């Protein structure tokens, strides 16, 4: 238990360092191109994008970034088909928008490349190796034929005051990227069950189970 706790702490600290470096690079890009987003909507980058990076800026992650005078948006690619599709909505918002793709390698090495609008739109075709088996409220997530974890979701409260409670049980030894996949599939399942993006939700991560228990 102590070893798992230490590993989790190291993983969190590593992600925080990566997030800070990415944000600094983003702010440098915004300055270079004279974009006004930090003057107009600083929370878009410093709160919303930061929160997204804290969840998905892990080794082997690929993240699309679009930024302009009045907006900045991130998309975690290769985790869920519906997430991939978001890049298509971001390609025609303003002529001044700039488009980038970030790759996070082992050791948290970060590569950020600027790409054109057409290449950005094509990121919607990023392969997704993950698939759900089961319904939205009770499913296993797989990578090819390998189980990664189980997700169970229940709704509590009244129709007017609902809350979705999700329980995620990962399989021992899965990667940070696979944990990110579990999180995003859980998030989309909550939306599918409740029919809204705005329902209150709570996500509880259980201790990992070994592959024999997952059988």
C-alpha positions in Angstrom: 0.0 0.0 0.0 2.8 2.4 0.9 4.6 1.6 -2.3 1.5 2.3 -4.4 1.0 5.6 -2.5 4.6 6.7 -3.2 4.2 5.8 -6.9 1.0 7.8 -7.0 2.7 10.8 -5.4 5.6 10.7 -7.8 3.2 10.4 -10.7 1.2 13.4 -9.6 4.4 15.5 -9.1 5.7 14.5 -12.5 2.4 15.5 -14.1 2.4 18.9 -12.3 5.9 19.6 -13.6 4.8 18.7 -17.1 1.7 20.9 -16.9 3.7 23.9 -15.7 6.2 23.5 -18.6 3.3 23.2 -21.2 1.6 26.2 -19.8 4.8 28.2 -20.0 5.2 27.2 -23.7 1.6 28.1 -24.4 2.0 31.5 -22.9 5.2 32.0 -25.0 3.2 31.1 -28.2 0.5 33.6 -27.2 3.0 36.3 -26.7 4.9 35.6 -30.0 1.7 35.8 -32.1 0.3 38.8 -30.2 -2.9 37.0 -29.2 -5.2 38.7 -26.8 -6.7 35.6 -25.0 -4.8 36.2 -21.8 -6.1 39.7 -21.6 -9.7 38.8 -22.5 -10.2 35.3 -21.1 -7.2 34.3 -18.9 -9.3 31.6 -17.1 -9.5 29.7 -20.4 -5.8 28.9 -20.2 -4.9 29.2 -16.6 -7.9 27.3 -15.1 -9.7 25.3 -17.8 -6.8 24.2 -19.9 -4.6 23.7 -16.8 -7.3 21.4 -15.4 -7.5 19.4 -18.6 -3.7 19.0 -18.7 -3.6 17.8 -15.1 -5.8 14.9 -16.2 -4.4 14.0 -19.6 -0.7 15.3 -19.9 0.8 11.9 -19.2 3.4 9.8 -21.1 2.3 8.8 -24.5 -0.4 11.4 -24.7 -1.1 13.4 -27.8 -3.0 16.6 -27.3 -4.4 19.0 -29.9 -4.4 22.8 -29.0 -6.1 25.6 -30.8 -5.6 29.2 -29.6 -6.8 32.6 -30.8 -7.6 36.1 -29.6 -10.8 35.0 -27.7 -10.3 31.3 -27.0 -8.0 28.4 -26.3 -9.1 24.7 -26.5 -7.4 21.4 -25.8 -8.4 17.9 -27.1 -7.0 14.7 -25.7 -6.5 12.6 -28.8 -6.6 8.8 -29.1 -8.6 8.2 -25.9 -12.3 8.2 -27.1 -13.9 8.6 -30.5 -16.1 11.5 -29.4 -13.2 13.4 -28.0 -11.3 13.1 -31.3 -14.3 14.6 -33.1 -13.9 17.9 -31.1 -11.0 19.0 -33.3 -13.5 19.4 -36.2 -15.5 22.0 -34.3 -12.4 24.1 -33.7 -11.1 24.6 -37.2 -13.3 27.4 -38.4 -13.8 29.8 -35.4 -11.5 32.7 -36.5 -8.9 33.4 -39.2 -6.3 34.4 -36.6 -6.4 31.0 -34.8 -3.2 29.0 -34.5 -3.0 25.2 -34.3 -0.6 22.9 -32.5 -0.2 19.3 -31.6 1.6 18.2 -28.4 3.3 14.9 -27.8 4.4 13.8 -24.3 7.0 11.0 -24.4 8.6 8.9 -21.8 10.3 10.9 -19.1 7.7 13.6 -19.7 9.6 15.0 -22.7 7.3 17.5 -24.5 7.2 18.2 -28.2 5.0 21.0 -29.5 4.6 21.5 -33.2 2.5 24.1 -35.1 0.4 22.6 -37.9 -2.0 24.1 -40.4 -5.7 24.1 -40.2 -6.2 21.0 -42.5 -3.7 18.9 -40.6 -5.4 19.9 -37.4 -8.8 18.8 -38.7 -7.3 15.5 -39.7 -6.4 14.8 -36.1 -10.0 13.6 -35.7 -8.7 10.4 -37.4 -6.2 9.6 -34.6 -6.6 5.9 -33.8 -8.4 5.0 -30.6 -7.2 1.6 -29.3 -9.8 1.5 -26.5 -13.3 0.0 -26.5 -16.1 -0.5 -24.0 -17.7 -3.8 -23.3 -21.0 -3.4 -21.4 -23.6 -0.7 -21.1 -22.8 2.9 -20.0 -23.6 2.2 -16.4 -21.5 -1.0 -16.0 -18.7 -1.8 -18.3 -15.1 -3.0 -18.7 -12.7 -0.9 -20.7 -10.3 -2.8 -23.1 -7.2 -2.0 -25.0 -7.4 -4.6 -27.8 -8.1 -7.8 -25.9 -6.7 -6.6 -22.6 -8.9 -5.5 -19.7 -7.8 -2.1 -18.2 -10.5 -1.5 -15.6 -14.2 -1.5 -14.7 -16.5 1.5 -14.4 -19.8 1.5 -12.5 -22.1 4.5 -12.4 -25.3 5.1 -10.5 -27.6 8.1 -10.2 -28.8 9.3 -6.8 -31.2 12.1 -5.8 -34.3 13.4 -7.4 -34.7 14.1 -11.1 -34.3 17.9 -10.4 -31.3 17.4 -8.2 -29.5 14.4 -9.6 -25.9 13.3 -9.0 -24.0 10.6 -10.8 -21.6 8.6 -8.7 -18.9 6.7 -10.7 -16.6 4.0 -9.3 -13.5 3.2 -11.4 -11.5 0.0 -10.6 -8.3 -0.1 -12.6 -6.3 -3.3 -13.3 -2.9 -3.4 -11.6 0.0 -2.2 -13.7 -1.9 -0.2 -16.3 -0.1 2.9 -17.6 -1.0 6.5 -16.9 -2.3 6.9 -20.4 -4.6 3.9 -19.8 -5.8 5.4 -16.6 -6.6 8.6 -18.6 -8.6 6.5 -21.0 -10.6 5.0 -18.1 -11.3 8.5 -16.8 -12.5 9.9 -20.1 -14.7 6.8 -21.0 -16.2 7.2 -17.5 -16.9 10.9 -18.2 -18.6 10.2 -21.5 -20.6 7.4 -19.9 -21.9 9.8 -17.2 -23.1 12.1 -20.0 -24.8 9.2 -21.9 -26.6 8.0 -18.8 -27.8 11.4 -17.6 -28.4 13.0 -21.0 -26.6 16.2 -20.0 -23.1 17.6 -19.6 -24.1 19.6 -16.6 -25.1 16.9 -14.0 -23.2 16.9 -10.7 -20.8 13.9 -10.6 -18.4 12.2 -8.2 -15.7 9.9 -9.3 -14.1 7.4 -6.9 -11.0 5.4 -7.8 -10.7 2.0 -6.1 -7.5 0.2 -5.3 -6.2 -1.7 -8.4 -7.1 -5.3 -8.8 -5.0 -8.0 -10.4 -5.8 -9.6 -13.8 -7.2 -12.7 -12.2 -9.8 -10.7 -10.3 -10.7 -9.0 -13.5 -11.3 -12.2 -15.3 
